Amino acid sequence: MVKQTEKKERILVAARGLFARFGLRKCSVAEIARAARVGKGTVYLHFSSKEEMFAAVVDREGEILLSSIRKQIAASEDPAEKLRCFVLERFKHLREMANLVEVSQEIAHELEPLVDQARKRFMDLEIGLVREILEQGKRTGLFEFGDSELVASVIVLGIKGLEFPMILNQFPGFLQQGGIEAMVDTMINGLKVR
């Protein structure tokens, strides 16, 4: 007998694939159940709705993102490079998330409350990661700034502020014309000791 956690994992994998392929609105719980090779009732045993399933997929994507960011950060000793890795990996993953669903502005506002809890949790974790990088940079004499919690919050909130506009593809030129790299360079240069 397949364990319930394995079934739930299959459902999430199937849901992610279908959301990415058809968008949230265009796929049904029955299609997700079929793709996961479980009954529709099994899906409802784990998730009360398709929207709750979407929120779980987003939460899972956040875990994958944090794991990837930590791996990238660990590969460098230089705080400036770590900060660069954090921001670039964050935006790379955001582009992948944007491909997860076809989202109109109306749907994005509907989904925001569903993913808000996960976003807040990951935001706190991201602020902690950035704060550690900043403090390392300060200890080594590379960075100079005031309150590390405040500066880390500003960096993470700045990135988060671009999430929905990027998902809605409101800034295509920003991505294509090196906007992210320019933003990271400006950020790092602003932190460096003069």
C-alpha positions as CSV (number, residue, x, y, z in Angstrom):
1,M,0.0,0.0,0.0
2,V,1.4,3.4,-1.0
3,K,1.9,5.7,2.0
4,Q,-0.3,8.8,2.2
5,T,2.8,11.1,2.1
6,E,3.8,9.4,-1.2
7,K,0.4,10.0,-2.6
8,K,0.4,13.6,-1.5
9,E,3.8,14.0,-3.1
10,R,2.5,12.5,-6.4
11,I,-0.5,14.8,-6.3
12,L,1.8,17.9,-5.8
13,V,4.1,16.8,-8.6
14,A,1.2,16.2,-10.9
15,A,-0.5,19.5,-9.9
16,R,2.7,21.5,-10.6
17,G,3.1,19.9,-14.0
18,L,-0.5,20.6,-15.0
19,F,-0.5,24.2,-13.5
20,A,2.7,24.9,-15.5
21,R,1.2,23.4,-18.7
22,F,-2.4,24.7,-18.6
23,G,-2.6,27.3,-15.8
24,L,-4.6,27.1,-12.6
25,R,-8.0,27.9,-14.2
26,K,-7.7,25.4,-17.0
27,C,-6.9,22.3,-15.1
28,S,-9.4,20.4,-12.9
29,V,-9.0,18.3,-9.7
30,A,-10.0,15.2,-11.8
31,E,-7.2,15.8,-14.2
32,I,-4.7,16.2,-11.4
33,A,-6.0,13.0,-9.8
34,R,-5.6,11.2,-13.1
35,A,-2.1,12.5,-13.6
36,A,-1.1,11.5,-10.0
37,R,-2.7,8.1,-10.5
38,V,-5.0,8.5,-7.5
39,G,-8.7,8.8,-7.1
40,K,-10.3,12.2,-6.9
41,G,-11.3,11.5,-3.3
42,T,-7.7,10.9,-2.4
43,V,-6.9,14.4,-3.7
44,Y,-9.7,15.9,-1.5
45,L,-8.3,13.8,1.4
46,H,-5.2,16.0,1.2
47,F,-6.5,19.3,-0.2
48,S,-9.9,20.9,0.2
49,S,-9.6,22.7,-3.2
50,K,-7.5,23.2,-6.3
51,E,-6.5,26.6,-4.8
52,E,-5.3,25.0,-1.6
53,M,-3.3,22.6,-3.8
54,F,-1.8,25.6,-5.7
55,A,-0.8,27.2,-2.4
56,A,1.0,23.9,-1.4
57,V,2.8,23.8,-4.8
58,V,3.9,27.4,-4.1
59,D,5.1,26.5,-0.6
60,R,7.0,23.5,-2.1
61,E,8.6,25.8,-4.7
62,G,9.7,28.1,-1.9
63,E,11.5,25.2,-0.1
64,I,13.2,24.3,-3.4
65,L,14.2,28.0,-3.8
66,L,15.7,28.3,-0.3
67,S,17.6,25.1,-0.8
68,S,19.0,26.3,-4.1
69,I,19.9,29.7,-2.6
70,R,21.7,28.1,0.4
71,K,23.7,25.9,-2.0
72,Q,24.7,28.9,-4.1
73,I,25.7,31.0,-1.1
74,A,27.7,28.2,0.4
75,A,29.8,28.0,-2.8
76,S,31.4,31.4,-2.1
77,E,33.3,33.0,0.8
78,D,33.0,36.5,-0.6
79,P,30.0,38.3,1.0
80,A,29.5,40.5,-2.2
81,E,29.4,37.3,-4.3
82,K,27.0,35.7,-1.8
83,L,24.6,38.6,-2.1
84,R,24.9,38.5,-5.9
85,C,24.1,34.8,-5.8
86,F,21.1,35.3,-3.5
87,V,19.5,38.0,-5.8
88,L,20.3,36.2,-9.1
89,E,19.1,32.8,-7.9
90,R,16.0,34.5,-6.5
91,F,15.1,36.1,-9.8
92,K,16.0,32.9,-11.8
93,H,13.6,31.0,-9.6
94,L,11.0,33.8,-9.9
95,R,11.1,33.5,-13.7
96,E,10.6,29.7,-13.4
97,M,7.6,30.4,-11.0
98,A,6.2,32.8,-13.6
99,N,6.0,29.9,-16.0
100,L,4.1,27.8,-13.4
101,V,0.8,29.4,-14.2
102,E,-0.7,31.7,-16.7
103,V,-1.8,34.5,-14.4
104,S,-3.9,37.5,-15.3
105,Q,-3.9,40.5,-13.0
106,E,-7.4,39.5,-11.7
107,I,-6.2,35.9,-10.9
108,A,-3.0,37.2,-9.3
109,H,-5.0,39.2,-6.8
110,E,-7.2,36.2,-6.1
111,L,-4.2,34.0,-5.5
112,E,-2.3,36.4,-3.3
113,P,-4.2,35.6,-0.1
114,L,-3.7,31.9,-0.8
115,V,0.0,32.1,-1.0
116,D,0.4,35.0,1.5
117,Q,1.2,32.8,4.5
118,A,4.0,30.9,2.6
119,R,5.3,34.2,1.3
120,K,5.6,35.7,4.8
121,R,7.4,32.6,6.1
122,F,9.9,32.5,3.3
123,M,10.4,36.3,3.5
124,D,11.5,35.9,7.1
125,L,13.9,33.1,6.1
126,E,15.2,35.2,3.2
127,I,15.7,38.2,5.4
128,G,17.7,36.0,7.8
129,L,19.9,34.7,5.0
130,V,20.6,38.2,3.7
131,R,21.2,39.6,7.2
132,E,23.9,36.8,7.7
133,I,25.6,37.8,4.4
134,L,25.5,41.5,5.3
135,E,26.9,40.9,8.8
136,Q,29.7,38.7,7.3
137,G,30.5,41.6,4.9
138,K,30.6,44.0,7.8
139,R,32.9,41.8,9.9
140,T,35.3,41.4,7.0
141,G,35.3,45.2,6.3
142,L,33.7,44.9,2.9
143,F,30.3,46.4,3.7
144,E,29.3,49.4,5.7
145,F,25.7,50.1,6.8
146,G,23.5,50.7,9.8
147,D,21.0,48.1,11.1
148,S,21.5,44.8,9.4
149,E,17.9,43.7,10.0
150,L,16.6,46.8,8.4
151,V,19.0,46.7,5.4
152,A,18.2,43.0,4.8
153,S,14.5,43.7,5.0
154,V,14.9,46.5,2.4
155,I,16.7,44.2,0.0
156,V,14.2,41.3,0.4
157,L,11.2,43.6,0.2
158,G,12.6,45.3,-2.9
159,I,12.9,41.9,-4.6
160,K,9.4,40.8,-3.4
161,G,7.9,44.0,-4.7
162,L,8.9,42.9,-8.2
163,E,7.3,39.4,-7.9
164,F,3.8,40.0,-9.2
165,P,4.8,42.6,-11.9
166,M,7.3,40.1,-13.2
167,I,4.9,37.2,-13.1
168,L,2.4,39.3,-15.0
169,N,5.3,40.2,-17.4
170,Q,5.0,43.9,-16.8
171,F,8.7,44.5,-17.1
172,P,10.0,42.3,-20.0
173,G,12.8,44.8,-20.8
174,F,14.1,44.7,-17.2
175,L,15.0,41.0,-17.5
176,Q,16.2,41.2,-21.1
177,Q,18.4,44.3,-20.8
178,G,20.4,43.3,-17.7
179,G,18.2,45.1,-15.2
180,I,18.7,42.5,-12.5
181,E,22.5,42.6,-12.8
182,A,22.4,46.4,-12.8
183,M,20.2,46.3,-9.6
184,V,22.6,43.9,-7.9
185,D,25.7,45.9,-8.8
186,T,24.0,49.1,-7.5
187,M,23.1,47.3,-4.3
188,I,26.5,45.9,-3.7
189,N,28.3,49.2,-4.6
190,G,26.0,51.0,-2.2
191,L,27.0,48.7,0.7
192,K,30.7,48.7,0.1
193,V,33.0,50.7,2.3
194,R,34.3,53.8,0.6
